[in-house]
């Protein structure tokens, strides 16, 4: 039968439809693939002006004309590259965190974060940190779980003078926040540890010298977190890149490389690249990984912009291939996995250094210290013949280079200023983020709750003989690493006994990182409906701890007990 040549009428449902061109996949904002057009407000702010340039405006305009003169794009965007966030206005409850506009949440004061790369502070630096706290920050100076010092109540008028004082002793706030390379975590005993074969401090220093403040890396898709340590004493699996000490059978001591870690609302653990890198090449490999992130990272959606998503999509073999061929121009040597210690490394207490002197690790409560306390610490340190203090990634601090005969005196002096070198398991194992007191993202209070929790548990379970980590976070962003704690507490509003919404926590149980032989890294167990009000938190943790003590098997860790027991035991 001949095919009719009569054209089909418009709207005729029997008419053949023209073939559609295949739909192009939506770009993810990857620069290397030509997706340069900004796809969200954050990318626009960075394209319009490199955030590092805002320092000149702070010094020349905003510090002279005050808070009201600050351009909103600088205030809520570029200020972060110099360690500045507006802090939460007092009196705004957690139920309004997600519904108010930024200008309604923020006060006319700032949090200022001082980066302390590798956690290293000299006595002179410690005194300046304390002085700034007392003069400009209402005596605030929290130790963070990334070895930073964090001030609150900072006025923009005072920022240039604060910078002048910090930089006069070799400290800085450059890129302490923002979509850029954040502080480099390091072992707090680098250079003095008896088990350390290579001191990675030169690599940390070289990365900071070469790349912090470098505009080649000041516009990344999101923040970039680094850890470099010979010892297994930093949370290496929770970083974008981590270098961990390893002894190669043919090439000697060097570093194993991990990429793609990060927690927050979509947690992922870093993965081994399977390469061995000598100390001298660590900065170049670091820069290559940052370059991949800058050029191939996903910029379209902020919630997919961390390196971990690219590593998950590409896989380790492709990531390594791109690193070697496009960024290093050479192949990397294959390397063995690092050997983990028999038990997690804990620097609290008195420990011998390789030179015959001691270091002493002490714990504040949930990282909360003050300028006055740090000033007294400086006096104590100096009186005991030391010039070096180190901060840890667990909100603790160390005093290095203490003569053995002066160690007991130092321990007593630290206790006298509220820093305990022989802490309870509860003080030792509890961390807390900033919380609703100052943070605009927070839903609940954390620091005060953490202090109350530690006090209650010390009163009721003072002689508790096991290590349990408790991490309190004021929102889902996991700044306190909630998913990898024995007891992780994610702040949210919950229904109280009277049916009203009150501050509370979703509970994660049995999480952890691979910090010792036999430990399996993983995220905490979330049981359906397992929540507690903030008021009931101490009672819940005490009940859980007592059940663990009563039901554990010989040598059984809390995390393994959580996996083994019935859900009802965990409620």
C-alpha positions in Angstrom: 0.0 0.0 0.0 1.4 3.4 -1.0 2.2 5.8 1.7 0.0 8.9 1.5 1.8 12.1 0.6 -0.9 14.2 2.2 0.7 16.2 5.0 -0.7 15.5 8.5 -2.9 18.2 10.0 -1.6 20.2 12.9 -2.6 18.4 16.1 -3.2 15.1 14.4 -2.4 12.5 17.1 -1.5 10.0 14.5 1.2 12.1 13.0 4.8 11.0 13.5 6.7 13.1 15.9 10.1 14.6 15.0 13.0 12.9 16.8 14.2 14.8 19.8 17.8 15.7 20.2 19.4 13.7 23.1 19.3 15.7 26.3 22.7 16.9 27.4 23.5 15.9 31.0 23.4 18.8 33.3 26.8 20.0 34.2 28.0 19.9 37.8 30.0 23.1 37.6 33.3 21.5 37.0 35.8 24.0 35.6 37.9 21.4 33.8 34.9 20.4 31.8 34.1 24.0 30.8 31.4 24.7 33.3 32.6 28.1 34.4 29.3 30.0 34.8 28.5 30.5 38.5 25.6 28.3 39.4 24.7 29.6 42.9 25.2 32.7 45.0 28.3 31.5 46.7 30.1 30.9 43.3 29.0 34.3 42.1 30.5 36.0 45.2 33.8 34.3 44.6 33.8 35.1 40.9 33.0 38.8 41.4 36.0 39.3 43.7 38.6 37.0 45.1 37.6 36.7 48.8 41.2 37.3 49.9 40.8 40.9 48.7 38.3 41.7 51.4 41.1 42.2 53.9 41.9 45.6 52.4 38.2 46.7 52.7 38.2 45.6 56.4 41.3 47.6 57.1 40.5 50.7 55.1 36.7 51.0 55.3 34.8 48.7 57.6 37.1 49.1 60.6 36.7 52.8 60.4 32.9 53.0 59.6 31.7 50.0 61.6 29.3 47.1 61.1 26.7 49.0 59.2 29.1 49.9 56.5 29.9 46.2 55.5 28.7 45.1 52.1 26.4 42.0 52.6 28.4 39.9 50.1 31.5 40.6 52.1 29.8 40.1 55.5 28.2 36.7 54.8 30.7 35.5 52.2 34.2 36.8 51.8 34.8 37.6 55.5 35.1 33.8 56.1 38.4 33.7 54.2 39.8 35.8 57.0 38.3 33.6 59.8 35.3 35.8 60.5 31.7 34.7 60.9 28.9 36.8 62.3 27.8 35.3 65.6 24.2 34.4 66.6 22.1 37.1 68.2 21.4 36.3 71.8 17.9 35.1 72.7 16.9 33.4 69.3 15.8 29.9 70.1 16.7 26.9 68.0 13.2 26.6 66.5 13.8 29.8 64.5 17.2 28.8 63.1 15.9 27.6 59.8 13.2 30.2 59.3 14.9 33.5 60.0 16.9 35.4 57.3 20.7 35.7 58.0 20.4 39.4 59.0 17.7 38.4 61.5 19.9 35.8 63.1 23.2 37.6 63.2 24.6 40.0 65.8 27.0 42.8 65.1 29.8 40.8 66.6 32.0 38.1 65.0 33.5 34.8 65.8 37.2 34.9 64.8 39.1 31.7 64.2 42.9 31.7 64.6 44.5 28.9 62.6 47.2 27.0 64.6 48.6 24.7 61.9 49.9 21.5 63.5 48.6 22.7 66.8 51.9 24.4 67.6 52.0 27.4 70.0 55.1 29.0 71.4 55.0 30.7 74.8 55.0 34.1 73.0 52.1 33.1 70.8 50.1 31.8 73.8 50.5 35.1 75.6 49.3 37.0 72.6 46.3 34.7 72.1 45.4 35.2 75.8 45.9 39.0 75.6 43.6 39.3 72.6 41.0 37.2 74.3 40.9 39.5 77.4 41.1 42.8 75.5 38.9 42.2 72.5 36.8 38.9 72.9 35.2 39.1 76.4 37.7 36.5 77.6 36.5 33.8 75.1 39.1 31.5 73.5 37.7 28.0 72.8 40.0 25.2 71.6 38.3 23.6 68.6 38.6 20.0 67.4 40.7 21.2 64.5 43.5 22.7 66.7 42.2 26.2 66.2 41.6 29.0 68.8 38.1 30.5 68.4 37.2 33.9 69.7 33.7 35.5 70.1 32.4 39.0 70.6 34.9 40.5 68.1 34.1 43.9 66.7 35.1 44.7 63.1 36.7 47.9 64.4 39.2 45.8 66.3 40.1 43.3 63.6 43.1 45.1 62.1 44.8 45.5 65.5 44.1 41.8 66.3 45.7 40.8 63.0 48.7 43.0 63.8 49.2 41.3 67.1 48.7 37.8 65.8 51.0 38.3 62.9 53.7 39.8 65.0 54.2 36.4 66.6 53.7 34.3 63.4 49.9 33.5 63.8 47.2 34.2 61.2 43.5 33.9 60.5 44.1 33.7 56.7 41.7 31.1 55.2 40.7 29.8 58.6 37.2 29.5 57.1 35.8 29.7 53.6 36.0 27.6 50.4 39.8 27.2 50.7 42.5 25.1 52.5 41.6 25.2 56.2 44.1 24.6 59.1 46.4 21.7 58.6 46.0 19.1 61.4 49.1 17.6 62.8 50.3 15.4 65.6 50.6 17.4 68.8 53.8 15.5 69.5 55.4 15.8 66.1 59.2 16.1 66.6 59.2 14.7 70.1 57.4 11.4 70.0 59.5 8.3 70.6 57.6 6.2 68.0 57.9 8.8 65.2 60.3 7.9 62.4 59.7 11.1 60.4 58.7 14.5 61.8 56.2 15.9 59.2 56.4 19.4 60.5 58.5 20.6 57.5 55.7 19.5 55.2 53.1 21.3 57.2 55.2 24.4 57.3 55.9 24.3 53.6 52.2 23.9 52.6 51.3 26.8 54.8 54.1 28.9 53.4 53.5 28.1 49.8 49.7 27.8 49.5 47.8 29.5 52.3 46.7 32.9 50.9 47.6 31.8 47.4 44.9 32.9 44.9 45.4 29.7 42.9 43.7 27.9 45.7 41.5 30.6 47.2 38.4 29.6 45.2 37.6 25.9 45.8 34.1 24.4 45.5 33.9 24.0 49.3 36.3 23.8 52.3 39.3 21.6 52.1 40.6 19.8 55.3 44.0 18.3 55.7 45.8 16.1 58.2 49.5 15.3 58.2 50.9 13.0 61.0 53.3 10.2 61.4 51.3 8.8 64.3 47.7 7.7 64.2 46.6 10.5 66.5 44.5 12.7 64.2 41.1 11.8 62.8 42.7 11.2 59.4 39.7 9.3 57.8 37.5 12.4 58.3 39.6 14.7 56.1 39.7 15.6 52.4 43.3 14.5 52.4 45.4 12.8 55.0 49.1 11.8 55.1 49.8 9.0 57.6 53.2 7.6 58.4 54.3 4.3 56.9 57.6 2.5 56.6 58.1 1.2 53.1 60.1 -2.1 52.9 62.2 -0.8 50.0 62.1 3.0 50.3 62.0 3.6 54.0 59.8 6.0 56.0 57.2 8.1 54.1 53.5 8.7 54.1 50.4 6.8 53.0 47.8 9.1 51.3 44.0 9.1 52.0 41.4 11.2 50.1 37.7 11.9 50.2 36.8 12.0 53.9 34.2 14.2 55.4 31.2 14.0 57.7 28.3 16.5 57.9 24.9 15.4 56.6 26.3 12.8 54.1 29.3 11.3 55.8 32.0 9.4 54.0 35.3 8.0 55.2 38.6 8.8 53.3 40.0 6.1 51.1 43.6 5.0 50.5 45.2 6.0 47.3 47.6 3.1 47.7 50.7 5.3 47.2 53.9 5.9 49.2 55.1 9.5 49.3 58.4 10.7 50.8 58.4 13.7 53.1 59.9 16.1 50.5 57.1 15.3 48.0 54.1 15.8 50.4 53.5 19.5 49.5 53.5 18.7 45.8 51.1 15.8 46.2 48.9 17.9 48.5 48.8 20.7 45.8 47.9 18.1 43.1 44.9 16.9 45.1 43.7 20.4 45.8 44.1 21.2 42.1 41.9 18.3 41.2 39.3 19.5 43.7 39.4 23.0 42.3 39.1 22.0 38.7 36.9 18.9 38.8 34.9 19.5 42.0 31.1 19.9 41.8 30.2 23.6 42.1 26.6 23.5 41.0 25.1 22.3 44.3 26.7 23.3 47.6 25.5 20.0 49.3 27.5 18.0 46.7 30.6 20.3 46.5 33.0 18.5 48.9 35.8 16.4 47.5 34.3 13.2 48.9 31.5 13.2 46.3 34.0 13.4 43.4 36.1 10.5 44.9 33.0 8.4 45.4 31.9 9.0 41.8 35.3 8.5 40.2 36.7 5.8 42.4 40.3 5.6 43.7 41.9 4.2 40.5 40.6 7.1 38.3 41.5 9.7 41.0 45.0 8.4 41.2 45.4 8.3 37.4 44.2 12.0 37.1 46.5 13.0 39.9 49.5 11.4 38.3 49.0 12.3 34.7 47.4 15.7 34.9 48.8 17.3 38.0 52.1 15.6 38.9 53.3 14.5 35.5 54.7 11.3 37.0 53.6 8.0 38.5 53.6 7.6 42.3 55.1 4.6 44.0 52.8 1.9 45.3 52.9 1.7 49.1 51.8 -0.5 52.0 49.0 0.3 54.4 50.1 1.9 57.7 50.4 -0.2 60.8 47.9 0.8 63.4 48.9 0.9 67.1 47.6 -1.8 69.6 45.3 0.8 71.1 44.2 4.3 70.2 46.9 6.9 70.9 46.0 9.2 73.8 48.3 12.0 74.8 46.5 12.9 78.1 48.7 12.5 81.1 52.5 12.2 81.4 54.5 10.7 78.6 58.2 10.4 77.8 59.7 12.3 74.9 62.6 10.9 72.8 65.0 13.3 74.4 64.4 12.1 78.0 62.1 14.9 78.9 58.3 14.6 79.3 55.2 16.0 77.8 52.0 16.4 79.7 48.5 16.3 78.2 45.7 18.1 80.0 41.9 18.4 79.4 39.7 21.4 79.8 36.0 20.6 79.7 34.6 20.3 76.1 37.4 22.7 74.9 36.1 25.7 76.8 38.9 27.9 78.0 39.3 31.6 78.6 41.9 34.2 78.0 42.6 34.5 81.6 43.1 30.8 81.9 45.5 30.8 78.9 47.5 33.6 80.5 47.8 31.6 83.7 48.8 28.6 81.6 51.6 30.6 80.0 52.9 31.5 83.5 52.7 27.9 84.6 54.5 26.7 81.4 57.3 29.3 81.7 57.7 28.5 85.4 58.3 24.8 84.5 61.0 25.6 81.9 59.0 25.0 78.8 58.4 27.2 75.8 56.0 25.0 73.8 52.3 24.2 74.0 50.3 22.1 71.5 46.6 21.9 70.8 45.0 18.5 69.9 42.2 17.6 67.5 40.2 16.5 70.5 39.9 19.9 72.3 42.8 19.2 74.6 46.3 20.7 75.1 49.9 19.5 75.8 52.9 21.1 77.4 56.1 19.8 75.9 59.7 19.7 77.1 59.2 19.2 80.9 62.1 17.9 83.0 61.1 14.7 84.8 61.7 16.2 88.2 59.3 19.0 87.5 56.5 16.9 86.0 54.5 16.3 89.2 54.6 20.0 90.0 53.3 20.9 86.5 50.4 18.4 86.9 49.4 20.1 90.2 49.8 23.6 88.7 47.6 22.7 85.7 44.9 21.3 88.0 45.1 24.6 89.9 44.0 26.5 86.7 41.3 24.0 85.7 43.3 21.8 83.3 43.3 18.2 84.4 46.2 15.9 83.4 44.5 13.0 85.2 40.9 13.5 84.1 38.0 11.2 84.5 37.0 9.1 81.4 34.1 11.5 81.0 36.1 14.7 80.8 38.7 12.9 78.6 36.2 11.6 76.1 33.6 14.5 75.7 33.7 17.1 73.0 31.2 19.7 71.9 30.9 22.2 69.1 30.1 25.9 69.6 26.3 25.4 69.7 23.5 27.8 69.9 25.3 30.2 72.2 27.2 31.7 69.3 26.5 29.7 66.1 23.8 30.8 63.6 23.3 27.2 62.3 22.8 25.6 65.7 19.5 24.4 67.1 20.5 23.5 70.7 23.0 24.4 73.4 26.1 22.2 73.4 29.0 23.6 75.5 27.0 24.2 78.7 25.2 20.8 78.2 28.5 19.1 77.8 29.9 20.7 81.0 26.7 19.6 82.9 26.9 16.1 81.4 30.6 15.7 82.5 29.9 17.0 86.0 26.9 14.6 86.4 28.8 11.6 85.2 31.8 12.4 87.3 29.6 12.5 90.3 27.7 9.3 89.6 30.3 7.2 87.7 33.6 8.7 88.8 35.5 5.4 88.7 34.2 4.3 85.3 37.0 2.2 83.9 36.4 2.3 80.1 36.9 4.9 77.4 33.7 6.2 75.8 33.7 9.2 73.5 30.8 11.5 73.6 30.4 14.2 70.9 27.7 16.9 71.1 26.7 18.8 68.0 24.3 21.7 67.9 23.0 20.8 64.4 23.4 18.1 61.6 26.7 19.5 60.3 28.8 17.3 62.5 31.5 19.8 63.4 32.1 17.7 66.5 32.3 14.5 64.5 29.1 13.0 65.9 28.9 10.1 63.5 32.3 8.6 64.6 31.8 8.8 68.4 30.8 6.0 70.7 27.9 8.3 71.7 27.2 10.9 69.0 24.5 13.5 69.8 23.0 15.5 67.0 21.1 18.5 68.2 17.5 18.9 67.2 14.1 19.8 68.7 12.3 16.9 70.2 8.9 16.4 71.9 9.2 16.8 75.7 7.1 15.1 78.4 4.5 17.8 78.2 4.1 17.5 74.4 6.0 20.7 73.7 9.1 20.9 71.6 12.3 21.3 73.6 16.0 21.0 73.0 17.2 17.5 72.5 19.5 15.1 70.5 19.2 12.3 68.0 21.5 9.5 69.3 24.2 7.8 67.2 25.8 4.8 69.0 29.0 2.9 68.3 30.7 5.0 65.7 34.5 5.3 65.4 37.5 5.7 63.2 40.3 3.1 62.5 42.6 4.4 65.1 44.0 1.1 66.4 44.6 -2.5 65.3 41.3 -4.4 65.1 39.1 -1.3 65.0 36.7 -1.1 62.1 35.9 2.5 61.1 32.2 3.1 60.7 29.3 5.5 61.5 27.2 5.2 64.6 24.1 3.1 64.8 20.9 5.1 64.5 17.9 3.4 66.0 14.5 4.4 65.0 13.1 7.0 67.3 16.2 7.0 69.6 16.2 10.6 70.9 16.6 12.3 74.2 15.7 15.7 75.5 18.6 17.8 76.7 17.3 17.7 80.2 17.2 13.9 80.2 20.6 13.5 78.5 22.7 12.8 81.7 20.3 10.2 82.9 20.2 8.5 79.5 24.1 8.4 79.2 24.4 7.1 82.8 21.8 4.4 82.1 23.6 3.3 78.9 27.0 3.3 80.6 25.8 1.1 83.5 24.2 -1.4 81.1 27.5 -1.6 79.2 29.5 -2.2 82.4 27.0 -4.9 83.5 26.8 -6.6 80.1 30.1 -6.3 78.4 32.3 -9.4 77.7 36.0 -9.5 78.6 37.8 -6.8 76.7 34.7 -5.8 74.7 34.6 -2.2 73.6 31.6 0.0 73.8 31.3 0.0 70.0 31.3 -3.8 69.8 28.8 -4.1 72.6 26.5 -1.7 70.8 26.6 -3.9 67.7 26.0 -7.1 69.7 23.1 -6.2 72.1 19.4 -5.9 71.5 18.0 -2.5 70.7 16.1 -2.3 73.9 19.4 -2.3 75.8 20.3 0.9 74.0 17.2 2.9 74.8 
